[in-house]
C-alpha cells in the first residue's frame, strides 16, 4: 500500500514569539488481512519518509528535519451488499520529533 500524508500546518504564539510548523510524509506498507465471513481483521506495517519544518520569529530556533520512521495500524472491516466495505483503523506514526502522531480512520470503499 502506498500512502501520502498531509500532516497539516499549525501556528501559535508563545511569549510574543510566533511558532509555525508544517509536516508532510509519504510511505509504503504491507497489509495482512484475515477475512471471517463479512468481517475482516487487518494489520499494516511500513515505513514513512517525512519532512517536518518548525519556524519561529527567531531564525536560530528553526527545525528542518527529514527522516524515515515506522508506521503501523490495525483495524476491522465490514462488507455490505457484497461490494461496499467500511473499515475502522487505528494508526500510529512513529515520528521521533513528535510526541504523538496517532490517528483513527474511517474508510469506505466500493470493491469491484
C-alpha positions, -999 to +999 in steps of 0.1 A: +000+000+000+013+035-008+004+065+013+006+102+011+001+122+043-005+159+047+000+163+084-010+199+083+002+233+093-001+249+127+009+282+144+008+296+179+022+325+199+043+319+229+057+348+249+053+372+220+071+348+195+052+332+167+058+295+161+047+277+129+050+241+118+044+222+086+047+184+082+041+160+053+051+124+046+048+095+021+053+059+027+048+023+018+034-006+038+024-042+037-012-051+047-023-085+060-060-094+062-079-122+079-114-125+063-141-140+085-175-141+066-184-104+060-159-092+086-121-088+081-094-081+105-063-064+092-029-051+103-004-030+084+033-022+089+056+000+069+080+029+066+072+066+061+096+093+048+087+127+063+096+164+062+090+184+094+096+222+095+092+244+125+100+281+123+099+309+148+104+346+147+139+339+159+156+324+129+182+305+150+154+283+165+144+268+131+139+230+129+140+213+094+140+175+097+137+149+070+139+113+081+121+080+080+102+061+107+078+033+112+040+033+106+017+006+118-020+001+122-047-024+129-084-024+123-116-041+114-137-040+082-172-049+073-185-058+038-221-049+030-241-058-002-211-079-014-191-048-026-194-019-001-166-020+025-164+001+057-132+000+078-122+014+112-085+017+116-061+029+144-028+041+130+005+050+148+032+071+131+065+068+149+079+102+142+106+108+168+103+146+168+066+145+177+050+135+210+021+117+193+011+111+158-017+086+162-050+087+142-083+070+139-095+064+103-129+056+090-126+044+054-153+035+029-147+018-005-166+001-033-149-032-044-151-044-080 
